[in-house]
């Protein structure tokens, strides 16, 4: 008979292993030791586990029954706890993605005012903790906030699906905003919800920007053309009427960008098509009501 009082689980397991060399079956070991076959089986299984887990079982930190499962659950809880204890820069990244929806590593570094090399480790850590996710369909990767990251940061994220073209628009918008802020730190894109509340309903590629000029808040309409837009749409975007009550069938079309913005910036990702836009703006300068500038911007992704 084996005395189990005050005996460590691993010590008992080793004694049972010695008995196993003499008694081949669990029933025979049970008769010799006075222990149940289930208890013998559980203890012998401990010897197949890593030393670290065996030590935790001996210390009473893990149960003898299914200690590996208990260890994984414990690690999961610890990881969740660690993920909620984030440094300031990690919270800033989560906050940026909640606003921008998508951003590349370089853009996150620019928004945070950090060198990319110093920020890359933090971005990878947040991805490992499932707080942000990387869209790996195109290079460079675009990062977005996960539901877990939004919960920990007490933030909200869009629930609707976004196509690759829509993501590319967001990345181009970020790039333009960063370029603008390099010249005027007050430049900031206004989110679509705030546009809707004001009675404006931007079409694809239309983005409203606010900036400070001579101590006054002014606005610009940014049109991002990464889909070979017809040049005639430039004037249409500026002058078309928006429905102040879009969700109501009898809503009246009363607002237009020309009534609200002081400048229109058209960014084109195709150099040949850029010439078409520039030619159109020059020829129609008298009928285009707002000062309009056409610029080239290189695409974020090579192909969409």
Order of alpha helices (4+ residues) and beta strands (2+ residues): alpha-alpha-alpha-alpha-alpha-alpha-alpha-alpha-beta-beta-alpha-alpha-beta-alpha-beta-beta-alpha-beta-beta-beta-alpha-beta
